[in-house]
Amino acid sequence: MNRKEFRDLASPTEAREAIDSLSLEGGIERVPLTDARGRTLVARLDAELDVPGFDRASLDGYALTARDTFGADEADPAELAVVGSVHAGEEPAVELEAGQAVEISTGAVMPDGADAMVPVERTDTIDTDSDGDNTTVLVRTAVAPGDNVMFAGADVAAGERALGPGTQITPRDIGLLSALGIDEVPVRSKPRVGIVSTGDELVRPGDELDSDRGEIYDVNSYTIAAGVEDAGGEAVLYPHAGDEQDEMERVLREAAAECDLVLSSGSTSASAVDVIYRVIEEQGELLLHGVSVKPGKPMLVGRLADSAYVGLPGYPVSAMMVFRTFVAPAIREAAGVPEPESATVTGRMGREERYGEGRLRLMPVGLVQRGPDAEDDRDTAPRVDDSDNAPLVYPVDKGSGATTSLAQADGVVEVGPETDYLEAGESVRVQLFSPAVRPPTLLGVGEDDPTLNRLLDRLENPRYLPVGSRPGLRRLRDGVPDVAVTAGPIERDTDATELGGWTREWGLVVRPGNPAEIEGLSDLIDRDLRFVNRTSDSGLRVSLERALAELADDRGAGQHELADSINGYDIGLRAHESPARTVIAGEADAALGLRETADHLSLEFVPLGEQSVRVFANPDRTAKASVRELETALAENSNEGT
């Protein structure tokens, strides 16, 4: 099979124009009022009746003729004979004459002969005979005709324009339509969007995963479907298509026959196995292949049968960046859903970010607000001018293949192709993923630890990036995060405020019963055992290296020599549970880990030492509410452990 090459990449503007040229509209439908919220009207709705359809009392009190109260006050009340009562939902059975009043409830129909009503708190009643059959009301205020009465049509008059075409129906509008007795409305049909993820390696969440075959869970189908629904479309998930062209063609043609727009993800790049563009060329019309944007270069736009088609990249970050930038606006336009308002904020770069690839970059970023006592005159590192209280902006992109780049991001900064770098402190415009996005109350970085996870659960909306101890301290020195968490020995002093900490036991995690009878590091060096390490940025790795150095001194050998003799020493995994899970899977005899991890996963543990875990705060943030809350949680944790 010939390899497809990217030659002349389309500009982002050309990509938008290509998508705009496609027809995504789904037509018109009538929906019941219960399903109308958020839908877009396609025709004007006029009131066909008065609302209210009768003159009604606005308060509890007495309906009467206004002229009977002229001159009445507290000292000289008007005396009127009470000749009946009217409650909401019933027809009045009395017609008032001069000198008479009727007791009336809020919302009740005004009886004939009454042109005003007086609230009950401005009246008193007295019985005029011994049986209490005749009652007189003393009205202690004068009212004018129409006082405390809502006349027929005062809310909406018959023939008035109620809602116009293009209205996105809100709960308030549903209240109006209900009042008019309308139970069905004509709305723009939601664009029906078929979603097809491609690749033999994909497995639906909930199904069994075979990592030995390189299988991964299908991320794109669900994230894109949620994006479609959020933009006003109707998402239809199809079974994922394999990499074989005939199967891919069959699934795509089925989706095209049933949907207004087909979105596929994967199989769009220049790889020899990525054949989807051939399906579109042969079965439809390919408008463009390749856009000058990062991430998302291998984007496809075209037509398939009578349906519009957009091919998204396979990597989740690339797929979602392309979707929200190019496809979501087109779906909103077709559905009549307006662009979200107030979905942008202006922030300042927390650190310098270099970029020089000559393409539009869609950079996922996080936001963090500095505390009330921020200072910019410290000379330990370059600081950001935060005098305007703008949030700090930091990139969180781990690469197109990492799904957590978006989970840990608040929005996107578009970096123009002419931009080589963004300076620390430079003002940038952040497009939030939604108007509801709120920056985290606390941004922490550093070591991954189960005790820390429990402490963070006590805070409201924290965000923690487990980058490792040493990278965490580097980021703290750069001034972006609120706190950094370190484990084990710290190689250099840091200008930070220590909030507290705890200790943890570290060592080797082994299988239940310790079948290999591992007693310590010497077994890993002297025997043919399989070992899984942590990454070099982990505090556990630092403590392991120090223990290995001490053992090397005892043996009169070199540390690197001993490390090289351990099978798997250079294989490092990030999180505290990941190495232990390789032991569970039978892929290793021992793994570097914590006693708490071993207990949690029902494994055995060979202790090698204790580590101190310390939490450091950015000195500029010690007065920040969330930092104080974390300090309190640390103190409570310390007390619970004593």
Secondary structure by P-SEA (a helix, b strand, c coil): cbbbbbcccccaaaaaaaaaacccccbbbbbcccccccccccbbbbbccccccccccccccccccccccccccccbbbbbbbcccccccccccccccccbbbbcccccccccccccccccccbbbbbccccccbbbbbbcccccccccccccccccccccccccccccccaaaaaaaaaacccbbbbccccbbbbbbbccccccccccccccccccccaaaaaaaaaaaaabbbbbbcccccccaaaaaaaaaaaaacccbbbbcccccccccccaaaaaaacccccccccccccccbbbbbbcccbbbbbbcccaaaaaaaaacccaaaaaaaaccccccccbbbbcccbbbbbcccccccccbbbbbbccccccccccccccccccccbbbbbcccccccccccccccbbbbbccccccccccbbbbbbccccccccccccccccccaaaaaaaaaccbbbbbcccaaaaaaaaaacccccccccccccccccccccccbbbbbccccccccccccccaaaaaccbbbbbbcccccaaaaaaaaaaaaaaaaacccaaaaaaacccccccccccaaaaaaaaaccccbbbbcaaaaaaabbbbbbcbbbbbbbbccccccccaaaaaaaaaaaaaaaaac
